[in-house]
């Protein structure tokens, strides 16, 4: 899952640095991701993992780090009812 997230970030987050240099806990917004880019990341994650982020995940914290994204996706993937929004 981590590598898939990193690939999506590389392709959609518009970061000025190489995603491979980021630790899982590094703040993606501090690394240069804009709120607009985070929406693109969210949409790409939904497509890749066949989930829909419910309203409670639509906040800056959920997408602030690779670890946070992985945690949210793990919840959604393990609970199909939650993943449908």
C-alpha positions as protocol buffer text, in pm:
chain_id: "A"
residue {
  index: 1
  type: UNK
  ca { x: 0 y: 0 z: 0 }
}
residue {
  index: 2
  type: UNK
  ca { x: 281 y: 240 z: 88 }
}
residue {
  index: 3
  type: UNK
  ca { x: 441 y: 220 z: -257 }
}
residue {
  index: 4
  type: UNK
  ca { x: 106 y: 271 z: -429 }
}
residue {
  index: 5
  type: UNK
  ca { x: 47 y: 582 z: -217 }
}
residue {
  index: 6
  type: UNK
  ca { x: 394 y: 713 z: -298 }
}
residue {
  index: 7
  type: UNK
  ca { x: 335 y: 658 z: -671 }
}
residue {
  index: 8
  type: UNK
  ca { x: 9 y: 853 z: -651 }
}
residue {
  index: 9
  type: UNK
  ca { x: 184 y: 1132 z: -462 }
}
residue {
  index: 10
  type: UNK
  ca { x: 464 y: 1140 z: -718 }
}
residue {
  index: 11
  type: UNK
  ca { x: 211 y: 1167 z: -1002 }
}
residue {
  index: 12
  type: UNK
  ca { x: -46 y: 1400 z: -842 }
}
residue {
  index: 13
  type: UNK
  ca { x: 87 y: 1597 z: -543 }
}
residue {
  index: 14
  type: UNK
  ca { x: 305 y: 1834 z: -748 }
}
residue {
  index: 15
  type: UNK
  ca { x: 575 y: 1825 z: -482 }
}
residue {
  index: 16
  type: UNK
  ca { x: 898 y: 2013 z: -555 }
}
residue {
  index: 17
  type: UNK
  ca { x: 1095 y: 1727 z: -400 }
}
residue {
  index: 18
  type: UNK
  ca { x: 1130 y: 1356 z: -473 }
}
residue {
  index: 19
  type: UNK
  ca { x: 862 y: 1160 z: -288 }
}
residue {
  index: 20
  type: UNK
  ca { x: 1121 y: 887 z: -221 }
}
residue {
  index: 21
  type: UNK
  ca { x: 1304 y: 1128 z: 11 }
}
residue {
  index: 22
  type: UNK
  ca { x: 1001 y: 1171 z: 237 }
}
residue {
  index: 23
  type: UNK
  ca { x: 954 y: 975 z: 558 }
}
residue {
  index: 24
  type: UNK
  ca { x: 606 y: 836 z: 616 }
}
residue {
  index: 25
  type: UNK
  ca { x: 546 y: 1092 z: 893 }
}
residue {
  index: 26
  type: UNK
  ca { x: 670 y: 1400 z: 702 }
}
residue {
  index: 27
  type: UNK
  ca { x: 408 y: 1669 z: 649 }
}
residue {
  index: 28
  type: UNK
  ca { x: 315 y: 1677 z: 282 }
}
residue {
  index: 29
  type: UNK
  ca { x: 187 y: 2035 z: 303 }
}
residue {
  index: 30
  type: UNK
  ca { x: 518 y: 2148 z: 451 }
}
residue {
  index: 31
  type: UNK
  ca { x: 688 y: 1960 z: 165 }
}
residue {
  index: 32
  type: UNK
  ca { x: 496 y: 2175 z: -84 }
}
residue {
  index: 33
  type: UNK
  ca { x: 163 y: 2005 z: -156 }
}
residue {
  index: 34
  type: UNK
  ca { x: -119 y: 2255 z: -210 }
}
residue {
  index: 35
  type: UNK
  ca { x: -479 y: 2200 z: -106 }
}
residue {
  index: 36
  type: UNK
  ca { x: -570 y: 2178 z: -477 }
}
residue {
  index: 37
  type: UNK
  ca { x: -310 y: 1905 z: -528 }
}
residue {
  index: 38
  type: UNK
  ca { x: -444 y: 1720 z: -223 }
}
residue {
  index: 39
  type: UNK
  ca { x: -783 y: 1696 z: -397 }
}
residue {
  index: 40
  type: UNK
  ca { x: -611 y: 1542 z: -700 }
}
residue {
  index: 41
  type: UNK
  ca { x: -433 y: 1299 z: -467 }
}
residue {
  index: 42
  type: UNK
  ca { x: -762 y: 1206 z: -299 }
}
residue {
  index: 43
  type: UNK
  ca { x: -932 y: 1138 z: -633 }
}
residue {
  index: 44
  type: UNK
  ca { x: -640 y: 927 z: -754 }
}
residue {
  index: 45
  type: UNK
  ca { x: -642 y: 730 z: -426 }
}
residue {
  index: 46
  type: UNK
  ca { x: -1015 y: 667 z: -463 }
}
residue {
  index: 47
  type: UNK
  ca { x: -960 y: 533 z: -815 }
}
residue {
  index: 48
  type: UNK
  ca { x: -658 y: 322 z: -723 }
}
residue {
  index: 49
  type: UNK
  ca { x: -808 y: 164 z: -411 }
}
residue {
  index: 50
  type: UNK
  ca { x: -1172 y: 162 z: -529 }
}
residue {
  index: 51
  type: UNK
  ca { x: -1297 y: 350 z: -224 }
}
residue {
  index: 52
  type: UNK
  ca { x: -1470 y: 679 z: -155 }
}
residue {
  index: 53
  type: UNK
  ca { x: -1348 y: 899 z: 127 }
}
residue {
  index: 54
  type: UNK
  ca { x: -1642 y: 982 z: 356 }
}
residue {
  index: 55
  type: UNK
  ca { x: -1686 y: 1333 z: 495 }
}
residue {
  index: 56
  type: UNK
  ca { x: -1495 y: 1258 z: 815 }
}
residue {
  index: 57
  type: UNK
  ca { x: -1176 y: 1206 z: 610 }
}
residue {
  index: 58
  type: UNK
  ca { x: -1216 y: 1522 z: 404 }
}
residue {
  index: 59
  type: UNK
  ca { x: -978 y: 1733 z: 607 }
}
residue {
  index: 60
  type: UNK
  ca { x: -620 y: 1848 z: 595 }
}
residue {
  index: 61
  type: UNK
  ca { x: -506 y: 1607 z: 867 }
}
residue {
  index: 62
  type: UNK
  ca { x: -615 y: 1294 z: 676 }
}
residue {
  index: 63
  type: UNK
  ca { x: -386 y: 1387 z: 385 }
}
residue {
  index: 64
  type: UNK
  ca { x: -103 y: 1552 z: 581 }
}
residue {
  index: 65
  type: UNK
  ca { x: 137 y: 1257 z: 563 }
}
residue {
  index: 66
  type: UNK
  ca { x: 187 y: 923 z: 397 }
}
residue {
  index: 67
  type: UNK
  ca { x: 122 y: 759 z: 735 }
}
residue {
  index: 68
  type: UNK
  ca { x: -210 y: 943 z: 773 }
}
residue {
  index: 69
  type: UNK
  ca { x: -318 y: 850 z: 421 }
}
residue {
  index: 70
  type: UNK
  ca { x: -224 y: 487 z: 482 }
}
residue {
  index: 71
  type: UNK
  ca { x: -419 y: 483 z: 808 }
}
residue {
  index: 72
  type: UNK
  ca { x: -731 y: 625 z: 641 }
}
residue {
  index: 73
  type: UNK
  ca { x: -706 y: 384 z: 348 }
}
residue {
  index: 74
  type: UNK
  ca { x: -655 y: 87 z: 580 }
}
residue {
  index: 75
  type: UNK
  ca { x: -978 y: 178 z: 756 }
}
residue {
  index: 76
  type: UNK
  ca { x: -1167 y: 217 z: 430 }
}
residue {
  index: 77
  type: UNK
  ca { x: -1033 y: -102 z: 272 }
}
residue {
  index: 78
  type: UNK
  ca { x: -1113 y: -308 z: 583 }
}
residue {
  index: 79
  type: UNK
  ca { x: -1469 y: -169 z: 612 }
}
residue {
  index: 80
  type: UNK
  ca { x: -1648 y: -181 z: 274 }
}
residue {
  index: 81
  type: UNK
  ca { x: -1955 y: -7 z: 420 }
}
residue {
  index: 82
  type: UNK
  ca { x: -1742 y: 291 z: 527 }
}
residue {
  index: 83
  type: UNK
  ca { x: -1565 y: 297 z: 189 }
}
residue {
  index: 84
  type: UNK
  ca { x: -1894 y: 356 z: 7 }
}
residue {
  index: 85
  type: UNK
  ca { x: -1927 y: 690 z: 183 }
}
